[in-house]
Amino acid sequence: MSDEETVRVDGSVLPGPPPAPADAVTAAYWDATRDGVLTVQHCPACGGHQHPPRVLCVRCGGTDGLRQVPVRGPAVLDSFTTVHRAPPGRPVPYTLGRVRLAQGPVLLVPLLGAPDSFRCDQPVRLVWLPLPDGRRQPAFTPGPGDGPPDEREP
């Protein structure tokens, strides 16, 4: 998923909890977000995909050759919740969603839009939230049902 729009958030405060800092295991994932590319980790031993990145494959236990690969195909909203009470300094309400990617991994991400605009099994479209350090956090909005989220709407 590349060349998706970057969403500006009012007052530069992101909805939901802040993302974790990059480390040795997640650096390749976060580097790809700087270019607007959503990736998941791929295991060459079993062909599995996983997110977030880990030091071993949760499917087969393999550790050799794990790498980040771009996401392809549609994304679907499995479930969501709107948060009305948050730690101090976090704007509320905000909506978090469980988004299933075509490769199988599930992401827990901010959803942008009115809470009543979401429904389970709904196709969603990738957008990016800029982070102060240049990384981008993936988020999703209600999207078209006729194409993968890695293609720009006409």
C-alpha positions in Angstrom: 0.0 0.0 0.0 1.7 3.1 -1.1 0.9 6.6 -2.1 -2.1 6.8 0.2 -3.2 10.1 1.6 -1.7 11.4 4.9 -4.4 12.4 7.3 -3.8 15.6 9.3 -5.1 15.3 12.9 -6.4 18.4 14.6 -3.8 19.8 17.0 -1.4 17.0 16.0 -2.8 14.8 18.7 -3.4 11.3 17.4 -6.6 9.4 18.3 -6.0 6.4 20.5 -2.9 5.2 22.3 0.5 6.3 20.9 2.4 3.7 18.9 5.4 2.0 20.4 8.9 3.3 19.5 10.8 1.4 16.8 13.3 -1.3 17.9 15.5 -3.8 16.2 12.6 -6.1 15.4 10.1 -3.5 14.2 12.5 -1.0 12.4 11.8 -2.4 8.9 8.1 -2.1 9.5 8.3 1.5 10.7 10.8 2.5 7.9 8.3 1.3 5.3 5.6 3.5 6.9 7.8 6.5 6.2 7.3 5.8 2.5 3.5 5.1 2.9 3.9 1.3 2.5 2.0 -1.0 4.9 3.9 -4.2 5.5 3.4 -7.5 7.4 6.1 -10.0 8.4 6.5 -13.0 6.1 8.0 -16.4 7.1 9.7 -18.2 4.1 9.8 -21.5 6.0 6.0 -21.9 6.3 4.6 -19.1 4.1 2.8 -17.5 7.0 2.2 -13.8 7.6 2.1 -12.0 10.9 1.7 -8.6 12.5 3.2 -7.1 14.6 6.8 -8.1 13.7 8.3 -10.7 16.0 11.7 -12.5 16.4 10.1 -15.8 15.4 7.2 -17.0 13.4 4.1 -17.7 15.5 3.0 -20.4 13.1 6.1 -22.6 12.8 8.6 -21.1 15.2 11.1 -20.3 12.4 13.5 -17.5 12.9 15.5 -17.5 9.6 14.6 -15.1 6.8 11.6 -13.3 8.4 11.1 -10.1 6.4 8.6 -7.4 5.9 6.5 -7.6 2.7 4.0 -5.1 1.3 0.3 -5.7 2.0 -1.8 -6.6 -1.0 -5.6 -7.1 -1.4 -8.6 -5.9 0.5 -8.9 -5.1 4.2 -12.1 -5.8 6.1 -13.3 -4.4 9.5 -13.9 -7.4 11.9 -14.9 -5.4 14.9 -14.7 -2.0 16.5 -15.3 0.0 19.6 -15.6 3.7 20.4 -13.6 4.8 23.4 -15.3 7.5 25.6 -12.9 7.4 28.5 -9.1 7.7 28.0 -6.0 8.6 29.9 -5.5 12.3 30.5 -4.5 14.3 27.4 -6.1 11.9 24.9 -9.0 13.3 23.0 -12.2 11.3 23.2 -14.2 9.9 21.7 -12.1 7.9 19.3 -12.8 4.6 17.5 -10.4 1.6 17.3 -11.0 -1.2 14.9 -9.8 -4.8 14.3 -8.9 -4.9 10.6 -8.2 -8.2 8.8 -5.8 -8.0 5.9 -6.0 -10.3 2.9 -2.8 -12.1 4.0 -4.5 -13.0 7.3 -2.9 -10.8 9.9 -5.2 -8.5 12.0 -4.3 -5.0 12.9 -5.7 -3.0 15.9 -5.8 0.5 14.4 -7.6 3.9 14.7 -10.7 4.2 12.6 -11.3 7.7 11.2 -14.9 8.8 10.6 -18.1 9.0 12.6 -18.6 5.9 14.8 -22.0 5.2 13.1 -20.3 5.0 9.7 -18.7 1.7 10.6 -20.1 -1.9 10.5 -18.6 -5.3 10.9 -17.5 -7.0 7.6 -17.2 -3.6 6.0 -14.3 -3.0 3.5 -12.0 -0.3 4.7 -9.4 2.0 3.1 -5.9 2.7 4.4 -4.9 6.3 5.4 -1.9 7.5 7.2 -1.5 9.5 10.5 1.8 11.4 10.6 3.9 10.9 13.7 6.3 13.6 15.0 9.4 11.5 14.2 8.5 11.1 10.5 6.9 7.6 10.8 3.3 7.1 9.9 0.7 5.2 11.8 -1.8 3.2 9.7 -5.5 4.0 10.2 -8.6 3.1 8.2 -11.7 4.8 7.0 -14.9 3.3 5.4 -13.8 2.3 2.0 -15.1 1.2 -1.4 -16.0 -2.5 -1.7 -14.7 -2.7 -5.2 -10.9 -2.7 -4.9 -8.0 -3.3 -2.6 -6.9 -0.6 -0.2 -3.5 -0.4 -2.0 -5.2 1.3 -5.0 -6.1 4.9 -5.0 -9.8 5.7 -5.5 -10.4 7.4 -8.9 
